[in-house]
């Protein structure tokens, strides 16, 4: 990874770094060596990596209770920002933009932007999604 991308990784809280590293290790254990994919593994949650544990837990709990309510709260102009829900909602696009600004490859940014998109036929994206859900 380039120094600007590594700085993004270092900006994440330890638990988020660990998750990214676990996704990276899973892909490596499956034989993946593509540097764009491996960078995406480490950075796919870069924006969420700065959120508090409480914000991340609230996102998960609200999703288990009502995804519609969670989205409405995330889009609320005050609560969405204050609770960190808006960042969670848009973390894939925001993370891809950060990676792009740090001169990450277009492929890495695309993988991050789409890592929550279900049903895409791209095998590299599917590998990232499987490793993310299994980690």
C-alpha positions as CSV (number, residue, x, y, z in Angstrom):
1,X,0.0,0.0,0.0
2,X,1.1,3.5,-0.7
3,X,1.9,5.8,2.3
4,X,-1.3,7.8,1.9
5,X,-3.4,4.6,1.9
6,X,-1.5,3.2,4.9
7,X,-2.2,6.5,6.7
8,X,-5.9,5.9,6.1
9,X,-5.5,2.4,7.6
10,X,-3.7,3.9,10.6
11,X,-6.5,6.4,11.1
12,X,-9.0,3.6,11.9
13,X,-9.6,2.5,15.5
14,X,-7.9,-0.8,16.4
15,X,-11.0,-2.9,16.2
16,X,-11.6,-1.7,12.6
17,X,-8.0,-2.3,11.7
18,X,-8.3,-5.8,13.0
19,X,-11.5,-6.4,11.0
20,X,-9.8,-5.2,7.8
21,X,-6.7,-7.3,8.5
22,X,-8.9,-10.3,9.1
23,X,-10.6,-9.8,5.7
24,X,-7.1,-9.4,4.1
25,X,-5.8,-12.6,5.7
26,X,-8.9,-14.6,4.7
27,X,-8.4,-13.5,1.0
28,X,-4.7,-14.3,1.2
29,X,-5.4,-17.8,2.6
30,X,-7.7,-18.3,-0.4
31,X,-4.9,-17.5,-2.8
32,X,-5.8,-13.9,-3.7
33,X,-2.8,-11.7,-4.5
34,X,-4.4,-8.8,-6.4
35,X,-3.1,-5.6,-4.7
36,X,-6.3,-3.7,-5.4
37,X,-8.4,-6.3,-3.8
38,X,-6.1,-6.6,-0.8
39,X,-6.0,-2.8,-0.3
40,X,-9.9,-2.8,-0.5
41,X,-9.9,-5.6,2.2
42,X,-7.9,-3.4,4.5
43,X,-9.8,-0.2,3.8
44,X,-13.4,-1.2,3.0
45,X,-14.6,0.2,6.3
46,X,-12.2,3.1,6.6
47,X,-15.0,5.6,7.3
48,X,-16.6,3.4,9.9
49,X,-13.2,2.9,11.4
50,X,-13.4,6.3,13.1
51,X,-16.8,5.8,14.7
52,X,-17.2,4.9,18.3
53,X,-18.2,1.5,19.4
54,X,-21.5,2.9,20.6
55,X,-22.3,4.3,17.1
56,X,-21.5,1.0,15.5
57,X,-23.5,-1.0,18.0
58,X,-26.5,1.4,17.6
59,X,-26.4,0.8,13.8
60,X,-26.4,-3.0,14.2
61,X,-29.2,-2.9,16.9
62,X,-31.4,-0.6,14.9
63,X,-30.9,-2.7,11.8
64,X,-32.0,-5.8,13.7
65,X,-35.1,-4.0,14.9
66,X,-36.1,-2.0,11.9
67,X,-34.0,-1.2,8.8
68,X,-36.5,1.4,7.7
69,X,-36.3,3.2,11.1
70,X,-32.5,3.0,11.0
71,X,-32.4,4.6,7.5
72,X,-34.9,7.4,8.5
73,X,-32.8,8.2,11.6
74,X,-29.6,8.1,9.5
75,X,-31.1,10.7,7.1
76,X,-32.4,13.0,9.9
77,X,-30.3,16.2,9.6
78,X,-29.4,16.3,13.3
79,X,-29.7,12.8,14.7
80,X,-28.1,11.1,11.7
81,X,-24.9,13.0,12.2
82,X,-24.9,13.1,16.0
83,X,-25.5,9.4,16.3
84,X,-23.0,8.5,13.5
85,X,-25.8,6.7,11.6
86,X,-25.3,8.8,8.4
87,X,-21.7,7.7,8.2
88,X,-22.7,4.1,8.6
89,X,-25.4,4.5,5.9
90,X,-23.0,6.0,3.3
91,X,-19.7,4.4,4.5
92,X,-19.0,2.6,1.3
93,X,-19.3,5.7,-1.0
94,X,-17.5,7.9,1.6
95,X,-14.7,5.3,2.0
96,X,-14.2,5.0,-1.8
97,X,-13.9,8.8,-2.0
98,X,-11.3,8.9,0.8
99,X,-9.3,6.2,-1.0
100,X,-9.6,8.1,-4.3
101,X,-8.4,11.3,-2.6
102,X,-5.4,9.3,-1.2
103,X,-4.5,8.3,-4.8
104,X,-5.8,4.7,-4.4
105,X,-6.5,2.9,-7.6
106,X,-9.9,3.2,-9.3
107,X,-10.4,-0.6,-8.9
108,X,-9.8,-0.4,-5.1
109,X,-12.1,2.6,-4.8
110,X,-14.8,0.7,-6.9
111,X,-14.5,-2.4,-4.7
112,X,-15.0,-0.3,-1.6
113,X,-17.9,1.7,-3.1
114,X,-19.6,-1.6,-4.0
115,X,-18.7,-3.9,-1.2
116,X,-22.3,-3.9,0.2
117,X,-24.0,-4.2,-3.2
118,X,-25.6,-7.7,-3.4
119,X,-26.0,-9.7,-6.6
120,X,-23.1,-8.3,-8.6
121,X,-21.4,-10.8,-10.9
122,X,-17.8,-9.6,-10.4
123,X,-15.8,-12.5,-8.9
124,X,-13.3,-10.1,-7.2
125,X,-16.1,-8.1,-5.5
126,X,-17.8,-11.4,-4.5
127,X,-14.6,-12.6,-2.9
128,X,-14.3,-9.3,-0.9
129,X,-18.0,-9.6,0.2
130,X,-17.6,-13.3,1.3
131,X,-14.4,-12.5,3.3
132,X,-16.1,-9.5,4.9
133,X,-19.1,-11.4,5.9
134,X,-17.0,-14.3,7.3
135,X,-14.7,-12.1,9.3
